[in-house]
Amino acid sequence: MERIDKVVATGFGCSRKDSRGVILRGRVLVDGIICRDISMKVDPDTNLITVDGNDISFKKNVYIMINKPKGILSASNDKSRETVVDLVKNDFPRDGLFPVGRLDKDTTGLLIITDDGDFGHKVISPKSGIEKEYIVTLDKPVTDADIAVLEKGVTLADGTVCRPAVVKPYKGRTVVSTTITEGKYHEIKRMFGVVGIGVNELSRIRIGKLVLDVQLDQGQYREISDEELALVWK
């Protein structure tokens, strides 16, 4: 069972606050009867819910794939700077949207935005062991010795221990694929710093087996299908 204001907000494409106004003005019918109780519980699978005579559908949660551009914050909101949620909110006017994990302001690539808190927690939890693959542009070539160090797991200057990474040449040895299973603060940049290499560019291309849609330019986004969502856990 779900609150009617949540169902209307989702199905009608408005915020939770606006949905309450729609309900209070008598524009919502549940099984043909006007509903003005914003806290009423309904079953979207069995109750017929209409707004202004039009049937509405309900999705409990939404999952959005975005190719995060540079300069945009991985956050739900910020008073002075644009966030990834700002980019999608016109097409997905739902309360509670947030990015699953964070990409640095200048990092690009695959980011999932959702309103499913349990999902988000499981994806970013190190206990889940979900792989995140990045394409990393370095300021100098990485050597086999450097890769060996990173693949054993490194200890950062502040004592933070990083899990072993998988590093493979991607376009020569200055552009490499790097896969990690956690997401510590600036982890990849700091890992390469241990072996004396700087990171010039960083872009995430994969979470689990979910790969960034190559048709999405930076700043573009789309909803993730159920089949694609299952790939996160593989």
C-alpha positions in Angstrom: 0.0 0.0 0.0 1.2 3.5 -0.8 0.0 7.0 0.2 -2.2 8.6 -2.5 0.0 11.8 -2.6 3.1 9.7 -3.5 1.1 7.7 -6.2 -0.2 10.9 -7.7 3.2 12.6 -7.6 4.8 9.7 -9.4 2.0 9.0 -11.9 1.1 12.6 -12.7 4.7 13.8 -12.9 4.8 16.4 -10.2 6.4 17.0 -6.8 4.9 15.5 -3.6 3.9 19.0 -2.5 2.1 19.8 -5.8 0.3 16.4 -5.7 -1.3 17.4 -2.4 -2.8 20.4 -4.0 -4.1 18.3 -6.9 -5.8 16.0 -4.3 -7.2 18.7 -2.1 -8.8 20.4 -5.2 -10.8 17.2 -5.9 -9.1 16.3 -9.1 -8.2 12.8 -8.0 -10.6 9.8 -8.1 -10.0 6.4 -6.5 -12.2 3.8 -8.0 -14.5 6.6 -9.2 -14.8 8.3 -5.9 -13.3 11.8 -5.2 -10.4 11.6 -2.8 -9.3 14.6 -0.8 -7.4 12.7 1.9 -3.7 13.2 1.1 -2.7 10.4 3.5 -5.1 7.8 2.2 -3.5 4.4 1.5 -4.1 2.8 -1.9 -2.9 -0.2 -3.8 -1.8 1.0 -7.3 -2.1 -2.5 -8.6 -5.8 -2.9 -7.7 -7.2 0.6 -7.3 -8.1 2.6 -10.3 -6.6 6.1 -9.8 -7.3 9.0 -12.1 -6.4 12.7 -12.3 -8.7 14.9 -14.3 -10.2 11.7 -15.7 -7.0 10.2 -16.9 -5.6 7.0 -15.6 -2.2 7.2 -13.9 0.5 4.6 -13.5 2.8 4.2 -10.5 6.4 3.3 -10.1 7.6 2.9 -6.6 11.2 3.8 -7.6 13.0 5.2 -10.5 16.6 4.4 -11.7 18.3 6.8 -14.1 21.6 6.4 -16.0 23.4 9.7 -16.6 26.7 10.4 -18.3 27.9 12.9 -15.7 29.6 16.0 -17.2 32.5 17.9 -15.8 31.8 20.7 -13.4 28.6 19.2 -12.0 28.3 18.1 -8.4 27.3 14.6 -7.5 24.7 15.7 -5.0 21.0 16.0 -4.5 21.1 19.8 -4.0 23.4 22.7 -3.5 22.6 26.3 -2.8 25.1 27.8 -5.3 26.2 25.0 -7.7 24.4 22.8 -10.2 24.0 19.2 -9.3 23.3 16.0 -11.2 19.8 15.9 -9.7 19.2 19.4 -11.1 19.9 18.0 -14.6 17.2 15.3 -14.4 14.5 16.8 -12.2 12.4 18.3 -15.0 11.9 14.9 -16.6 11.8 13.1 -13.3 10.0 15.4 -10.8 10.2 13.1 -7.8 11.1 13.8 -4.3 14.1 12.0 -2.7 16.3 11.6 -5.8 20.0 11.2 -5.1 23.2 10.0 -6.9 24.4 6.5 -5.9 27.9 7.3 -4.7 29.9 10.3 -5.8 32.0 11.2 -8.8 34.4 14.1 -8.3 33.3 17.4 -9.8 35.7 17.0 -12.7 35.1 13.3 -13.1 32.8 12.2 -15.9 30.9 9.0 -16.8 28.4 6.6 -15.5 26.3 7.6 -12.5 23.0 6.2 -11.2 20.4 8.5 -9.8 17.5 7.0 -7.9 15.0 7.4 -5.0 15.6 3.9 -3.8 17.7 4.2 -0.6 18.2 0.5 0.0 19.5 0.0 -3.6 21.9 3.0 -3.2 23.3 1.7 0.1 23.9 -1.8 -1.3 25.7 -0.5 -4.4 28.2 1.7 -2.6 28.8 -0.6 0.4 32.2 -2.2 0.2 30.6 -5.4 1.5 28.8 -5.8 -1.8 32.1 -5.9 -3.7 30.6 -4.4 -6.8 33.2 -3.5 -9.4 33.5 0.1 -10.7 35.6 0.5 -13.8 37.2 3.8 -14.8 39.2 5.0 -17.8 42.1 6.9 -16.4 44.3 9.3 -18.3 47.7 9.6 -16.6 50.4 12.2 -16.8 53.1 9.6 -17.5 53.1 5.9 -18.6 52.4 3.3 -16.0 54.9 0.5 -15.7 54.5 -3.2 -15.0 56.0 -2.5 -11.6 53.5 0.2 -10.9 50.6 -2.0 -11.9 52.0 -4.8 -9.6 51.9 -2.4 -6.6 48.4 -1.2 -7.3 47.1 -4.7 -7.8 48.4 -5.8 -4.4 46.5 -2.9 -2.7 48.2 0.3 -1.5 48.3 2.2 1.7 47.7 5.9 1.3 49.7 8.7 3.0 47.0 9.0 5.8 47.1 5.3 6.5 44.0 4.4 4.5 44.3 0.9 3.0 42.9 0.4 -0.5 41.7 -2.9 -1.8 43.6 -4.4 -4.7 42.8 -2.8 -8.0 42.8 -4.2 -11.5 44.8 -2.0 -13.9 45.1 -2.7 -17.6 46.5 -0.6 -20.5 43.6 0.8 -22.5 45.2 3.1 -25.1 48.9 2.6 -24.4 50.2 3.1 -20.9 49.0 6.6 -20.3 45.3 5.7 -20.7 44.4 2.7 -18.6 41.4 0.8 -17.3 41.2 0.7 -13.6 38.7 -1.4 -11.7 38.0 -1.0 -7.9 35.4 -2.4 -5.5 35.1 0.5 -3.1 34.9 4.2 -3.4 37.1 6.0 -1.0 37.6 9.8 -1.3 39.6 10.5 -4.5 40.6 6.9 -4.3 42.0 6.4 -7.8 43.9 9.7 -7.9 45.5 8.9 -4.5 46.3 5.3 -5.5 48.2 6.4 -8.6 49.8 9.1 -6.4 51.4 6.4 -4.3 53.4 5.2 -7.4 54.2 8.8 -8.4 51.7 9.2 -11.2 49.2 12.0 -11.6 45.7 11.6 -13.0 44.7 14.1 -15.7 41.3 12.7 -16.7 38.9 10.2 -15.0 35.7 8.7 -16.4 33.6 5.8 -15.0 32.3 3.4 -17.6 30.9 0.5 -15.6 29.2 -0.5 -12.4 28.9 -4.2 -11.9 28.1 -5.4 -15.5 26.1 -2.2 -16.2 28.0 -0.3 -18.9 27.5 3.4 -19.7 25.3 3.8 -22.8 27.7 5.0 -25.5 24.9 7.0 -27.1 24.6 9.2 -24.1 26.7 12.3 -24.4 27.9 14.1 -21.3 24.9 15.5 -19.5 22.4 13.2 -21.2 20.5 10.6 -19.3 17.7 8.0 -19.6 15.8 5.5 -17.4 17.4 2.2 -16.7 15.4 -0.9 -17.6 14.8 -3.8 -15.2 17.1 -6.0 -17.2 19.9 -3.5 -17.1 19.4 -2.9 -13.4 20.0 -6.6 -12.7 23.4 -6.2 -14.3 24.6 -4.1 -11.4 24.6 -7.2 -9.2 26.4 -9.5 -11.6 
